[in-house]
Amino acid sequence: MRTTPRAQRPEAPSGDPLAGQRYEVEVGPVAHGGGHCVARHEGRVLFVRHALPGEKVIALVTEGTTTSRFLRADAVEILEPAKERIAAPCPFAGPGKCGGCDWQHVTPGGQRKLKAAVLTEQLAKLAGLTPAEAGWDGSVEPVGGKLPAGQVPAWRTRVQYAVDRGTGKVGLRKHRSHEIQPVDHCLIAAEGVTELGIEARDWPGVATVEAVAATGSSDRQVVLTPQPGAQLPLVELDRPVSIARVDEQGDVHRVHGRSFVRERAAGRTWRVSNGGFWQIHPEAPDTLVDAVLEGLDPQWGENALDLYCGVGLFAGALADRVGEDGAVLGIESAKQAVADARHNLAALDNVRIECDRVETLLPRTGITATDLIVLDPPRSGAGRETVAHLVGLEARRIAYVACDPAALARDLAFFREGGYRPVSLRAFDLFPMTHHFECVAILEPVGE
């Protein structure tokens, strides 16, 4: 009789735990990922959140042991502040609190400088490129109007709240933790999310509540994940809203109202179903489409690929430019996104959307050449194999949309191996108060 081996528990870290230790440190440069800066204490590296380069702080260790290669810590006392430091506007931001915002304690300009430093370091480390060699002016561009000092931009049109199982109250996860920070108002949540009043009610039997506020329409959707075996509560919110639920397999089902929201961008209305992917800053879709079109400069009659195409945002914009004599092929692996893309672009005879993984389908298409390529891969990037296939298509220009600077830099190195170089790179601050940002790189064959 065959038996299934019992799952092994992960080994506890060796050495004596250092969590709770306090060290006085001088803070060094910002590091990629996690919103932390690098410091050292007695030769050991600390990744310190809630700090800024150049500061002297008391760092409270949150993770690590005497044998750890590095420690994680929070700056709990600021001895010598940086000039970019401000008092965090949000009462839920800070050491041991909500993990959603990394840089509430930094001026908006200071945040963009930190992001620019991260991109500069990743380009040098992983792609061997200076900003000039990448065609980048070294800035992270602000998006949206300037706000009065101390006011936080309410940009996040999709917010997923966690629910405390004991109280039924909503909150947001603490950094690197399953613990919940109760909140009564998320400052970066868009007005359309805030007006639903989700924080003001209890959610018994619910594990998570995702609120979606569409841009350009009045559509509002709440996606509920119930606790195992629990019944969904009757939902009565402060505004008309569609309700959906997530089953144990992760599939989303309509409970009440529409199964989609209507977004408006790039001159079209877009159906996005069941909490599917859509840029969460209200100005992000138009900002990114404009950057892609400006960089690619599509011409009438050209052929184009839109890879990882989602609900068809870039495919639609390209189709308008290449016209009826051109053609656009979009590839996306998420079945619902493909259904939405086909619906959204049904009126365009020069667009075809296929459902499969890019690395699986692209070699089977029989396409040996194309004029233009736009790719918006997941956070992990496209990877060496996919990049190698793309450079073989000898596109006139390639637009690479990236949400992770390390993945972008790695893939730029692979493109360089294949004979493509970046001729322009733009970075956009589409996630204020966090360490995240978006990039658009335009590549051309070397020698052109």
DRENDO-1510 file (C-alpha; in Angstrom, 1 decimal, always signed):
<recs>
REC; n; res; u; v; w
REC; 1; MET; +0.0; +0.0; +0.0 .
REC; 2; ARG; +1.4; +3.4; -1.1 .
REC; 3; THR; +1.3; +6.1; +1.5 .
REC; 4; THR; +1.7; +9.8; +1.0 .
REC; 5; PRO; +4.6; +11.2; +3.1 .
REC; 6; ARG; +3.7; +13.7; +5.7 .
REC; 7; ALA; +4.5; +17.3; +4.8 .
REC; 8; GLN; +7.7; +18.4; +6.5 .
REC; 9; ARG; +7.6; +21.5; +8.6 .
REC; 10; PRO; +9.9; +24.3; +7.5 .
REC; 11; GLU; +13.1; +24.3; +9.5 .
REC; 12; ALA; +13.2; +27.0; +12.2 .
REC; 13; PRO; +16.0; +29.5; +11.5 .
REC; 14; SER; +19.3; +28.6; +13.3 .
REC; 15; GLY; +20.9; +30.9; +15.8 .
REC; 16; ASP; +19.4; +32.9; +18.6 .
REC; 17; PRO; +16.6; +35.3; +17.7 .
REC; 18; LEU; +17.4; +39.0; +17.5 .
REC; 19; ALA; +13.8; +40.3; +17.1 .
REC; 20; GLY; +13.4; +43.1; +19.6 .
REC; 21; GLN; +17.0; +44.2; +19.7 .
REC; 22; ARG; +17.6; +47.9; +19.2 .
REC; 23; TYR; +20.6; +49.2; +17.3 .
REC; 24; GLU; +21.7; +52.8; +16.6 .
REC; 25; VAL; +22.6; +52.9; +12.9 .
REC; 26; GLU; +23.4; +55.3; +10.1 .
REC; 27; VAL; +21.1; +54.6; +7.2 .
REC; 28; GLY; +22.6; +54.0; +3.7 .
REC; 29; PRO; +21.0; +53.8; +0.3 .
REC; 30; VAL; +17.5; +52.7; -0.6 .
REC; 31; ALA; +17.2; +49.1; -1.7 .
REC; 32; HIS; +15.0; +47.4; -4.3 .
REC; 33; GLY; +11.7; +46.0; -3.0 .
REC; 34; GLY; +10.0; +46.4; +0.3 .
REC; 35; GLY; +10.5; +50.1; +0.8 .
REC; 36; HIS; +13.5; +49.7; +2.9 .
REC; 37; CYS; +17.0; +51.2; +3.2 .
REC; 38; VAL; +20.3; +49.5; +3.8 .
REC; 39; ALA; +22.2; +49.9; +7.1 .
REC; 40; ARG; +24.9; +48.0; +8.9 .
REC; 41; HIS; +25.6; +47.1; +12.5 .
REC; 42; GLU; +28.8; +45.4; +13.5 .
REC; 43; GLY; +29.3; +44.2; +9.9 .
REC; 44; ARG; +25.7; +42.8; +9.5 .
REC; 45; VAL; +23.3; +44.2; +7.0 .
REC; 46; LEU; +20.0; +45.5; +8.2 .
REC; 47; PHE; +17.1; +46.3; +5.8 .
REC; 48; VAL; +15.4; +49.1; +7.6 .
REC; 49; ARG; +11.8; +50.3; +6.9 .
REC; 50; HIS; +10.5; +53.7; +7.8 .
REC; 51; ALA; +14.0; +55.2; +7.4 .
REC; 52; LEU; +15.6; +57.5; +4.8 .
REC; 53; PRO; +19.1; +57.5; +3.3 .
REC; 54; GLY; +21.5; +59.6; +5.5 .
REC; 55; GLU; +19.5; +59.4; +8.7 .
REC; 56; LYS; +20.7; +58.2; +12.1 .
REC; 57; VAL; +18.0; +56.1; +13.7 .
REC; 58; ILE; +17.3; +53.5; +16.3 .
REC; 59; ALA; +16.4; +50.3; +14.4 .
REC; 60; LEU; +14.2; +47.7; +16.1 .
REC; 61; VAL; +15.0; +44.3; +14.7 .
REC; 62; THR; +11.8; +42.5; +13.4 .
REC; 63; GLU; +13.2; +39.4; +11.8 .
REC; 64; GLY; +16.5; +37.5; +12.0 .
REC; 65; THR; +18.9; +35.5; +14.2 .
REC; 66; THR; +22.5; +35.6; +15.1 .
REC; 67; THR; +23.3; +33.4; +12.1 .
REC; 68; SER; +21.1; +35.3; +9.6 .
REC; 69; ARG; +22.8; +36.8; +6.5 .
REC; 70; PHE; +20.8; +40.0; +7.1 .
REC; 71; LEU; +18.2; +41.3; +9.5 .
REC; 72; ARG; +14.9; +43.2; +8.9 .
REC; 73; ALA; +14.2; +46.2; +11.1 .
REC; 74; ASP; +12.0; +49.2; +11.6 .
REC; 75; ALA; +13.2; +52.7; +12.4 .
REC; 76; VAL; +11.4; +53.4; +15.7 .
REC; 77; GLU; +13.3; +56.5; +16.7 .
REC; 78; ILE; +14.8; +59.2; +14.4 .
REC; 79; LEU; +17.9; +60.7; +15.8 .
REC; 80; GLU; +19.0; +62.8; +12.8 .
REC; 81; PRO; +16.2; +63.1; +10.2 .
REC; 82; ALA; +16.6; +63.7; +6.4 .
REC; 83; LYS; +15.3; +66.9; +4.9 .
REC; 84; GLU; +12.7; +64.9; +2.9 .
REC; 85; ARG; +11.1; +63.4; +6.1 .
REC; 86; ILE; +7.6; +64.6; +7.0 .
REC; 87; ALA; +5.1; +63.4; +9.6 .
REC; 88; ALA; +3.1; +60.5; +8.1 .
REC; 89; PRO; -0.4; +61.9; +7.3 .
REC; 90; CYS; -2.0; +58.4; +7.8 .
REC; 91; PRO; -2.5; +57.4; +11.5 .
REC; 92; PHE; -2.1; +53.7; +10.4 .
REC; 93; ALA; +1.3; +54.2; +8.8 .
REC; 94; GLY; +4.5; +53.4; +10.7 .
REC; 95; PRO; +6.4; +50.6; +12.4 .
REC; 96; GLY; +4.3; +47.7; +13.3 .
REC; 97; LYS; +1.2; +49.1; +11.5 .
REC; 98; CYS; -0.3; +48.8; +8.0 .
REC; 99; GLY; +2.1; +47.5; +5.5 .
REC; 100; GLY; +0.4; +49.0; +2.4 .
REC; 101; CYS; +2.2; +52.3; +2.3 .
REC; 102; ASP; +6.0; +52.3; +2.5 .
REC; 103; TRP; +6.8; +56.0; +2.3 .
REC; 104; GLN; +4.1; +58.0; +4.0 .
REC; 105; HIS; +6.9; +59.7; +5.9 .
REC; 106; VAL; +8.6; +61.1; +2.8 .
REC; 107; THR; +7.7; +64.2; +0.7 .
REC; 108; PRO; +6.3; +63.4; -2.8 .
REC; 109; GLY; +9.5; +64.6; -4.4 .
REC; 110; GLY; +11.5; +62.6; -2.0 .
REC; 111; GLN; +9.6; +59.4; -2.9 .
REC; 112; ARG; +10.3; +59.9; -6.6 .
REC; 113; LYS; +14.0; +60.4; -5.9 .
REC; 114; LEU; +14.0; +57.1; -4.0 .
REC; 115; LYS; +12.3; +55.3; -6.9 .
REC; 116; ALA; +14.8; +56.9; -9.3 .
REC; 117; ALA; +17.7; +55.7; -7.2 .
REC; 118; VAL; +16.3; +52.1; -7.2 .
REC; 119; LEU; +15.9; +52.1; -11.0 .
REC; 120; THR; +19.4; +53.6; -11.5 .
REC; 121; GLU; +20.9; +50.8; -9.3 .
REC; 122; GLN; +19.0; +48.0; -11.0 .
REC; 123; LEU; +19.9; +49.2; -14.5 .
REC; 124; ALA; +23.6; +49.3; -13.5 .
REC; 125; LYS; +23.6; +46.0; -11.5 .
REC; 126; LEU; +21.5; +43.8; -13.8 .
REC; 127; ALA; +21.7; +45.4; -17.3 .
REC; 128; GLY; +25.1; +47.2; -17.1 .
REC; 129; LEU; +23.4; +50.4; -18.3 .
REC; 130; THR; +23.7; +54.0; -17.1 .
REC; 131; PRO; +20.6; +56.2; -17.3 .
REC; 132; ALA; +22.0; +57.8; -20.4 .
REC; 133; GLU; +22.6; +54.5; -22.1 .
REC; 134; ALA; +19.0; +53.5; -21.3 .
REC; 135; GLY; +17.7; +56.7; -22.8 .
REC; 136; TRP; +16.3; +57.8; -19.4 .
REC; 137; ASP; +16.6; +61.3; -18.0 .
REC; 138; GLY; +16.8; +60.0; -14.5 .
REC; 139; SER; +13.4; +61.2; -13.3 .
REC; 140; VAL; +10.3; +59.4; -12.1 .
REC; 141; GLU; +7.4; +61.5; -13.5 .
REC; 142; PRO; +4.6; +62.5; -11.3 .
REC; 143; VAL; +1.1; +61.6; -12.5 .
REC; 144; GLY; -2.0; +63.7; -11.5 .
REC; 145; GLY; -2.3; +67.2; -10.3 .
REC; 146; LYS; -0.3; +68.7; -7.5 .
REC; 147; LEU; -1.9; +68.5; -4.0 .
REC; 148; PRO; -1.7; +70.9; -1.1 .
REC; 149; ALA; +1.1; +70.0; +1.4 .
REC; 150; GLY; +0.2; +67.2; +3.7 .
REC; 151; GLN; -2.6; +65.9; +1.5 .
REC; 152; VAL; -2.4; +62.3; +0.2 .
REC; 153; PRO; -3.4; +61.4; -3.3 .
REC; 154; ALA; -6.5; +59.2; -3.2 .
REC; 155; TRP; -5.5; +57.1; -6.3 .
REC; 156; ARG; -6.2; +53.4; -5.4 .
REC; 157; THR; -9.3; +52.4; -7.3 .
REC; 158; ARG; -9.1; +48.8; -6.1 .
REC; 159; VAL; -8.5; +47.9; -2.4 .
REC; 160; GLN; -8.5; +44.5; -0.8 .
REC; 161; TYR; -9.4; +44.6; +2.8 .
REC; 162; ALA; -8.7; +41.7; +5.2 .
REC; 163; VAL; -11.3; +40.8; +7.8 .
REC; 164; ASP; -10.6; +40.0; +11.4 .
REC; 165; ARG; -12.1; +36.6; +12.0 .
REC; 166; GLY; -13.0; +37.4; +15.6 .
REC; 167; THR; -14.6; +40.9; +15.2 .
REC; 168; GLY; -15.6; +41.0; +11.6 .
REC; 169; LYS; -13.9; +44.3; +11.2 .
REC; 170; VAL; -11.9; +45.2; +8.1 .
REC; 171; GLY; -8.3; +46.2; +8.0 .
REC; 172; LEU; -5.1; +46.0; +6.0 .
REC; 173; ARG; -2.3; +43.5; +6.4 .
REC; 174; LYS; +0.8; +44.5; +8.4 .
REC; 175; HIS; +4.2; +44.2; +6.6 .
REC; 176; ARG; +5.2; +40.6; +6.0 .
REC; 177; SER; +2.5; +39.4; +8.3 .
REC; 178; HIS; -1.0; +37.9; +8.4 .
REC; 179; GLU; -1.9; +40.2; +11.2 .
REC; 180; ILE; -4.5; +42.8; +10.4 .
REC; 181; GLN; -4.3; +46.6; +11.2 .
REC; 182; PRO; -7.9; +47.8; +11.6 .
REC; 183; VAL; -8.6; +50.9; +9.6 .
REC; 184; ASP; -11.5; +53.3; +9.5 .
REC; 185; HIS; -10.3; +55.1; +6.4 .
REC; 186; CYS; -7.5; +54.3; +3.9 .
REC; 187; LEU; -6.1; +57.7; +2.7 .
REC; 188; ILE; -4.9; +56.4; -0.7 .
REC; 189; ALA; -8.2; +54.7; -1.5 .
REC; 190; ALA; -10.1; +56.4; -4.4 .
REC; 191; GLU; -13.2; +58.4; -3.6 .
REC; 192; GLY; -15.3; +55.7; -5.3 .
REC; 193; VAL; -14.0; +53.1; -2.9 .
REC; 194; THR; -14.3; +55.3; +0.2 .
REC; 195; GLU; -17.9; +56.2; -0.5 .
REC; 196; LEU; -19.0; +52.5; -0.3 .
REC; 197; GLY; -18.6; +52.7; +3.5 .
REC; 198; ILE; -16.9; +49.2; +3.8 .
REC; 199; GLU; -14.9; +50.1; +6.8 .
REC; 200; ALA; -18.0; +51.2; +8.7 .
REC; 201; ARG; -19.7; +47.8; +8.8 .
REC; 202; ASP; -19.0; +44.3; +10.0 .
REC; 203; TRP; -18.3; +41.3; +7.7 .
REC; 204; PRO; -19.0; +38.1; +9.6 .
REC; 205; GLY; -18.0; +34.9; +7.8 .
REC; 206; VAL; -15.9; +36.9; +5.3 .
REC; 207; ALA; -12.1; +36.5; +4.8 .
REC; 208; THR; -11.4; +39.4; +2.4 .
REC; 209; VAL; -13.4; +42.2; +0.9 .
REC; 210; GLU; -12.1; +43.7; -2.4 .
REC; 211; ALA; -13.7; +47.0; -3.5 .
REC; 212; VAL; -13.5; +48.1; -7.1 .
REC; 213; ALA; -14.4; +51.7; -8.2 .
REC; 214; ALA; -14.3; +52.0; -12.0 .
REC; 215; THR; -12.9; +55.1; -13.6 .
REC; 216; GLY; -15.1; +56.9; -16.1 .
REC; 217; SER; -18.3; +55.1; -15.0 .
REC; 218; SER; -20.3; +54.9; -11.8 .
REC; 219; ASP; -19.8; +51.1; -11.6 .
REC; 220; ARG; -18.8; +49.8; -8.2 .
REC; 221; GLN; -18.1; +46.1; -7.4 .
REC; 222; VAL; -17.3; +44.3; -4.2 .
REC; 223; VAL; -15.7; +40.8; -4.4 .
REC; 224; LEU; -16.1; +38.7; -1.2 .
REC; 225; THR; -14.0; +35.7; -0.2 .
REC; 226; PRO; -16.0; +33.8; +2.5 .
REC; 227; GLN; -14.4; +32.0; +5.4 .
REC; 228; PRO; -14.3; +28.2; +4.7 .
REC; 229; GLY; -17.8; +26.8; +5.3 .
REC; 230; ALA; -19.3; +30.2; +6.0 .
REC; 231; GLN; -22.4; +31.8; +4.5 .
REC; 232; LEU; -22.1; +35.2; +2.8 .
REC; 233; PRO; -23.7; +38.0; +4.8 .
REC; 234; LEU; -26.4; +40.2; +3.3 .
REC; 235; VAL; -24.5; +43.2; +1.9 .
REC; 236; GLU; -26.0; +46.7; +2.2 .
REC; 237; LEU; -23.6; +49.5; +1.4 .
REC; 238; ASP; -23.8; +53.2; +1.0 .
REC; 239; ARG; -23.9; +53.2; -2.8 .
REC; 240; PRO; -25.3; +50.9; -5.5 .
REC; 241; VAL; -22.8; +48.1; -6.0 .
REC; 242; SER; -22.5; +44.7; -7.7 .
REC; 243; ILE; -21.5; +41.8; -5.5 .
REC; 244; ALA; -19.4; +38.7; -6.4 .
REC; 245; ARG; -17.8; +35.9; -4.4 .
REC; 246; VAL; -14.7; +33.8; -4.7 .
REC; 247; ASP; -15.1; +30.1; -4.4 .
REC; 248; GLU; -12.6; +27.6; -2.9 .
REC; 249; GLN; -11.0; +27.1; -6.3 .
REC; 250; GLY; -10.4; +30.8; -6.7 .
REC; 251; ASP; -13.1; +31.3; -9.3 .
REC; 252; VAL; -15.3; +34.4; -9.1 .
REC; 253; HIS; -19.1; +34.2; -9.3 .
REC; 254; ARG; -21.7; +36.9; -9.7 .
REC; 255; VAL; -24.1; +37.2; -6.7 .
REC; 256; HIS; -25.9; +40.5; -7.4 .
REC; 257; GLY; -25.7; +43.0; -10.2 .
REC; 258; ARG; -23.2; +43.0; -13.1 .
REC; 259; SER; -20.2; +40.6; -13.2 .
REC; 260; PHE; -18.0; +43.4; -14.6 .
REC; 261; VAL; -17.2; +47.1; -14.3 .
REC; 262; ARG; -16.9; +49.5; -17.1 .
REC; 263; GLU; -13.6; +51.4; -17.3 .
REC; 264; ARG; -12.9; +54.3; -19.6 .
REC; 265; ALA; -9.5; +54.9; -21.2 .
REC; 266; ALA; -7.8; +55.5; -24.5 .
REC; 267; GLY; -11.1; +56.7; -26.1 .
REC; 268; ARG; -13.0; +53.4; -25.3 .
REC; 269; THR; -15.1; +51.8; -22.7 .
REC; 270; TRP; -13.6; +48.6; -21.4 .
REC; 271; ARG; -15.4; +45.7; -19.7 .
REC; 272; VAL; -13.3; +44.2; -16.9 .
REC; 273; SER; -15.0; +41.2; -15.3 .
REC; 274; ASN; -14.9; +39.6; -11.8 .
REC; 275; GLY; -12.2; +41.8; -10.3 .
REC; 276; GLY; -9.8; +41.1; -13.3 .
REC; 277; PHE; -6.6; +43.1; -13.8 .
REC; 278; TRP; -6.8; +46.8; -14.6 .
REC; 279; GLN; -4.4; +49.5; -13.7 .
REC; 280; ILE; -5.4; +50.8; -10.3 .
REC; 281; HIS; -4.3; +54.5; -10.7 .
REC; 282; PRO; -7.2; +56.2; -12.5 .
REC; 283; GLU; -4.7; +58.0; -14.9 .
REC; 284; ALA; -2.4; +55.0; -15.4 .
REC; 285; PRO; -4.1; +53.4; -18.5 .
REC; 286; ASP; -4.0; +56.7; -20.5 .
REC; 287; THR; -0.5; +57.5; -19.3 .
REC; 288; LEU; +0.9; +54.2; -20.3 .
REC; 289; VAL; -0.9; +54.0; -23.7 .
REC; 290; ASP; +0.3; +57.5; -24.5 .
REC; 291; ALA; +3.9; +56.5; -23.6 .
REC; 292; VAL; +3.7; +53.3; -25.7 .
REC; 293; LEU; +2.2; +55.0; -28.8 .
REC; 294; GLU; +4.7; +57.9; -28.6 .
REC; 295; GLY; +7.6; +55.5; -28.4 .
REC; 296; LEU; +6.4; +53.0; -31.0 .
REC; 297; ASP; +5.0; +55.6; -33.5 .
REC; 298; PRO; +2.8; +53.0; -35.2 .
REC; 299; GLN; +2.3; +53.5; -38.9 .
REC; 300; TRP; -0.7; +52.6; -41.1 .
REC; 301; GLY; -0.5; +49.1; -42.4 .
REC; 302; GLU; +2.0; +47.7; -39.8 .
REC; 303; ASN; +1.6; +44.5; -37.9 .
REC; 304; ALA; +1.8; +44.4; -34.2 .
REC; 305; LEU; +1.9; +42.0; -31.2 .
REC; 306; ASP; +0.4; +42.8; -27.8 .
REC; 307; LEU; +1.7; +40.2; -25.4 .
REC; 308; TYR; +0.2; +39.6; -22.0 .
REC; 309; CYS; -2.6; +41.8; -23.4 .
REC; 310; GLY; -5.2; +41.6; -20.5 .
REC; 311; VAL; -8.5; +43.1; -21.6 .
REC; 312; GLY; -7.0; +44.6; -24.7 .
REC; 313; LEU; -5.9; +48.1; -23.8 .
REC; 314; PHE; -2.8; +48.3; -25.9 .
REC; 315; ALA; -4.2; +46.1; -28.7 .
REC; 316; GLY; -7.0; +48.6; -29.2 .
REC; 317; ALA; -4.8; +51.6; -29.2 .
REC; 318; LEU; -2.4; +49.9; -31.8 .
REC; 319; ALA; -5.3; +48.8; -34.0 .
REC; 320; ASP; -6.5; +52.4; -34.3 .
REC; 321; ARG; -3.1; +53.4; -35.5 .
REC; 322; VAL; -2.2; +50.6; -37.9 .
REC; 323; GLY; -5.7; +50.8; -39.4 .
REC; 324; GLU; -7.6; +48.3; -41.6 .
REC; 325; ASP; -4.5; +47.5; -43.6 .
REC; 326; GLY; -2.6; +46.5; -40.5 .
REC; 327; ALA; -3.2; +43.7; -37.9 .
REC; 328; VAL; -2.8; +43.2; -34.2 .
REC; 329; LEU; -2.5; +39.9; -32.4 .
REC; 330; GLY; -3.0; +39.9; -28.7 .
REC; 331; ILE; -2.0; +37.0; -26.4 .
REC; 332; GLU; -3.3; +36.5; -22.9 .
REC; 333; SER; -3.4; +33.4; -20.6 .
REC; 334; ALA; -6.4; +34.4; -18.4 .
REC; 335; LYS; -9.6; +33.1; -19.9 .
REC; 336; GLN; -11.9; +35.8; -18.5 .
REC; 337; ALA; -9.5; +38.6; -19.6 .
REC; 338; VAL; -9.5; +37.1; -23.2 .
REC; 339; ALA; -13.3; +37.0; -23.2 .
REC; 340; ASP; -13.3; +40.6; -22.1 .
REC; 341; ALA; -10.7; +41.6; -24.7 .
REC; 342; ARG; -12.7; +40.0; -27.5 .
REC; 343; HIS; -15.8; +41.8; -26.3 .
REC; 344; ASN; -14.0; +45.1; -26.0 .
REC; 345; LEU; -12.5; +45.0; -29.4 .
REC; 346; ALA; -15.3; +43.1; -31.3 .
REC; 347; ALA; -15.8; +46.1; -33.6 .
REC; 348; LEU; -12.2; +46.0; -34.8 .
REC; 349; ASP; -11.7; +43.6; -37.7 .
REC; 350; ASN; -7.9; +44.0; -37.6 .
REC; 351; VAL; -7.5; +42.5; -34.0 .
REC; 352; ARG; -7.3; +38.9; -33.0 .
REC; 353; ILE; -7.0; +37.8; -29.4 .
REC; 354; GLU; -5.7; +34.3; -28.5 .
REC; 355; CYS; -5.8; +32.5; -25.1 .
REC; 356; ASP; -2.6; +30.8; -23.9 .
REC; 357; ARG; +0.7; +31.5; -22.2 .
REC; 358; VAL; +2.9; +33.8; -24.4 .
REC; 359; GLU; +5.9; +31.4; -24.2 .
REC; 360; THR; +3.7; +28.5; -25.3 .
REC; 361; LEU; +1.6; +30.1; -28.0 .
REC; 362; LEU; +4.0; +32.5; -29.7 .
REC; 363; PRO; +6.3; +29.8; -31.1 .
REC; 364; ARG; +3.2; +28.0; -32.5 .
REC; 365; THR; +1.7; +31.0; -34.3 .
REC; 366; GLY; +4.0; +30.6; -37.3 .
REC; 367; ILE; +4.8; +34.4; -37.1 .
REC; 368; THR; +8.4; +34.9; -38.3 .
REC; 369; ALA; +8.4; +38.7; -38.4 .
REC; 370; THR; +6.4; +41.7; -37.2 .
REC; 371; ASP; +6.8; +45.4; -37.2 .
REC; 372; LEU; +5.9; +46.3; -33.6 .
REC; 373; ILE; +5.7; +44.5; -30.2 .
REC; 374; VAL; +4.3; +45.7; -26.9 .
REC; 375; LEU; +4.7; +43.5; -23.9 .
REC; 376; ASP; +3.4; +44.0; -20.3 .
REC; 377; PRO; +4.6; +40.9; -18.5 .
REC; 378; PRO; +3.9; +39.9; -14.9 .
REC; 379; ARG; +6.2; +41.1; -12.1 .
REC; 380; SER; +8.7; +38.3; -12.8 .
REC; 381; GLY; +9.4; +39.6; -16.3 .
REC; 382; ALA; +9.4; +37.9; -19.7 .
REC; 383; GLY; +12.6; +35.9; -19.3 .
REC; 384; ARG; +15.5; +34.9; -21.5 .
REC; 385; GLU; +13.6; +32.3; -23.7 .
REC; 386; THR; +10.7; +34.6; -24.5 .
REC; 387; VAL; +13.0; +37.6; -25.2 .
REC; 388; ALA; +15.1; +35.4; -27.5 .
REC; 389; HIS; +12.0; +34.5; -29.5 .
REC; 390; LEU; +11.0; +38.2; -29.7 .
REC; 391; VAL; +14.3; +39.5; -31.0 .
REC; 392; GLY; +14.0; +36.8; -33.7 .
REC; 393; LEU; +10.9; +38.6; -35.1 .
REC; 394; GLU; +13.0; +41.6; -36.0 .
REC; 395; ALA; +10.5; +44.2; -34.9 .
REC; 396; ARG; +11.2; +47.8; -35.8 .
REC; 397; ARG; +10.4; +48.8; -32.3 .
REC; 398; ILE; +9.5; +47.1; -29.0 .
REC; 399; ALA; +7.7; +48.7; -26.1 .
REC; 400; TYR; +8.3; +47.0; -22.7 .
REC; 401; VAL; +5.9; +48.0; -19.9 .
REC; 402; ALA; +7.3; +47.0; -16.5 .
REC; 403; CYS; +6.1; +47.1; -12.9 .
REC; 404; ASP; +9.3; +45.8; -11.5 .
REC; 405; PRO; +12.7; +47.5; -12.2 .
REC; 406; ALA; +14.7; +44.4; -11.5 .
REC; 407; ALA; +12.7; +42.3; -14.0 .
REC; 408; LEU; +13.0; +45.1; -16.5 .
REC; 409; ALA; +16.7; +45.4; -16.1 .
REC; 410; ARG; +17.2; +41.6; -16.4 .
REC; 411; ASP; +15.2; +41.5; -19.6 .
REC; 412; LEU; +17.0; +44.5; -21.0 .
REC; 413; ALA; +20.2; +42.5; -20.6 .
REC; 414; PHE; +18.6; +39.6; -22.5 .
REC; 415; PHE; +17.4; +42.0; -25.3 .
REC; 416; ARG; +21.0; +43.4; -25.6 .
REC; 417; GLU; +22.3; +39.8; -26.1 .
REC; 418; GLY; +19.8; +39.6; -29.0 .
REC; 419; GLY; +20.8; +42.9; -30.6 .
REC; 420; TYR; +18.2; +45.3; -29.2 .
REC; 421; ARG; +19.0; +48.4; -27.1 .
REC; 422; PRO; +16.7; +50.8; -25.2 .
REC; 423; VAL; +16.4; +54.2; -27.0 .
REC; 424; SER; +14.1; +55.7; -24.4 .
REC; 425; LEU; +12.9; +54.9; -20.9 .
REC; 426; ARG; +10.3; +56.6; -18.9 .
REC; 427; ALA; +9.3; +56.0; -15.3 .
REC; 428; PHE; +5.9; +57.0; -13.8 .
REC; 429; ASP; +4.9; +57.4; -10.2 .
REC; 430; LEU; +1.6; +55.5; -10.5 .
REC; 431; PHE; +1.7; +54.2; -6.9 .
REC; 432; PRO; +2.3; +57.2; -4.6 .
REC; 433; MET; +3.2; +56.5; -1.0 .
REC; 434; THR; +4.6; +53.0; -1.9 .
REC; 435; HIS; +7.9; +51.8; -3.4 .
REC; 436; HIS; +6.2; +50.7; -6.6 .
REC; 437; PHE; +6.3; +52.5; -9.9 .
REC; 438; GLU; +5.8; +51.7; -13.6 .
REC; 439; CYS; +8.3; +52.0; -16.5 .
REC; 440; VAL; +8.0; +52.1; -20.3 .
REC; 441; ALA; +11.1; +51.2; -22.3 .
REC; 442; ILE; +11.3; +51.5; -26.1 .
REC; 443; LEU; +13.9; +49.3; -27.8 .
REC; 444; GLU; +15.3; +49.2; -31.3 .
REC; 445; PRO; +17.7; +47.0; -33.1 .
REC; 446; VAL; +21.3; +48.0; -32.6 .
REC; 447; GLY; +22.6; +50.0; -35.5 .
REC; 448; GLU; +19.3; +51.6; -36.4 .
</recs>
